[in-house]
Each structure stands twice: as structure tokens, then as C-alpha cells.
Amino acid sequence: MAKCKVCFRHCEIEEGNLGFCCGRISENGSVEAYNYGRITALALDPIEKKPLARFFPGSRILSVGSFGCNLRCPFCQNHDISWSEEAKRYAQTAQKATPEEIAELAVSARQKGNIGIAFTYNEPLIGFEFVRDTAKLAKEKGLKNVIVTNGTAELCVLEEMRPYIDAMNIDLKGFTDRYYRDVLGGDRGQVMSFIEEAAKSCHVELTTLIVPGENDGEEEMRELSAWVSRLKCPGGEGIPLHISRFFPRFHMTDREATDIGKVYRLAEIARENLEYVYTGNC
Ligand code: SF4
């Protein structure tokens, strides 16, 4: 039995078994990244798709994903690689790549406008060792590194990667403990601590998906944006917030897509506190 220290779940894992996220395994008395170098998705994406609006706009970034996630969002758009039974199947079939191979691929994509590597699609922090090792090589080659994350990790994980990461998009999925705990299977306090620390050393943008009946209250957006307004990126710039529209999918099909007017109204409220607010999926 070994204990994982990566996120608030602190899974105690029997030898040879996977943790809750399916990305980490107990081996020889310690917990390691089972998804290390196992690639399920690879694409040269516009940076705006991450989404990052104020980090090298107009550029493209080599986006890399593995499998597994430590949350259980019922509307996940990447559920096939994050937390369904199919994700467990990927554990067997994913292509393997070394950090050197991914960094080389990123260098060769420079001619197509690539600025670096984005670790995204599934939750990258559950396999932080691969992120750290790859990002280190990429940085040595003059590339930028981006993480797209749910921010559900202990600060010791952030410290491992901090020297190599240039930007992050972090989900701040709502502003109540109830929503994080009961709907997403997460821990809001851990995410908020992660955001506060990350913003001290790299460019940070945040994303909030507005789910009808869950996190779409005006007062909640007032509180969320007021909290974000107290943080600054390292250059002193305010943190951008992306407010995006929910569509019914996966295990959450009991409600309509978010009303577009509601998304715009919440964006207006956020703008009372924040300089950079963007709407998505509208
Ligand atoms: S990262 Fe995975 S194995 Fe580790 S504590 Fe979190 S859910 Fe459990």
C-alpha cells in the first residue's frame, strides 16, 4: 500500500493498482505516473483554443494529452480519455512517446507557427513527472510551455514544474464548496490555493463553465470575479477570465445549454471587477 501526494484525495493504493484518477499506480511501495509518456491526443492548435487570450495571440501550440483525471465532472467533453471506462482502455492502448520525442516534434513544428507545448486534454497534473521532464527540455530549446488544468493538485506538484511553465489556463469551475464537492468531486480550496501560487510565477488565465442551476447565480459571479481581481499575473496585469457556455453531454443531459443572454449577463457582472473577460461557446 502506498499513498499518493499529488491531490487532495491522497489515495492509498494497493501494490499494482491504479489510483482514483487512473493515471497513477502503486509500484514497489511508491506511487508513480502510470500514464507517463502515454499519448492519447496530439494536435497543433491555435493558442486561443486552450483558451489563452493574452499569451502570444495568433500563435499555435503543440497540444499533448494522456489519460486520467482526478475530478468527475458529469459534463466532461473529453470523457473518453478522462474518466470513463474507455479511459481505462487507453491505459492499455495509448501510444508511447519520450519527452525528447515530444520536444523534438515541437521544435519541428516551429515553421508552422508553433511556440511550444501545451499539456492538455486530460488532467496533466496527475502525470506531472512527464510534464516536468518534457517542459524542461522544451525550455532548453527556447520553446514556451503551457498547462491547461483543473488546478486540483498540491503545491509541491506546482513547485516541481514552476521553473519551466510559462502560462496556464486553470479552471475555476464555480465559487461554492457544494458544487465542487457534490457535482465535480473536487475541492475548491485546493484549486484556489493552486491559482494563487501559480499566478506568482507564470501568466494565468481562468475558465468558468456556466452550468444552468449549478453555478449561474449573479451573486456567485460577483464573488468569484472579486476574488480573481485580487490576484495579478507576474507582470502586474490582471488575470483574464473566460466565461463559457455549457452544452448537455455525457452524464449531464437533464438540462438545456446555457442561455446565451445569461452568459453575456454574467460576463458583464465579471467586468465590474475584471479588466479582461471573454465569453466562449456562444
Ligand atoms: S493524483 Fe490520482 S492517485 Fe493521486 S491522490 Fe489524486 S486521484 Fe489519487
Residues whose N, C-alpha, C, O or C-beta is under 5 A from the ligand:
A	BS01	SF4	C4 V6 C7 R9 H10 C11 G19 F20 C21 R24 N70 I126
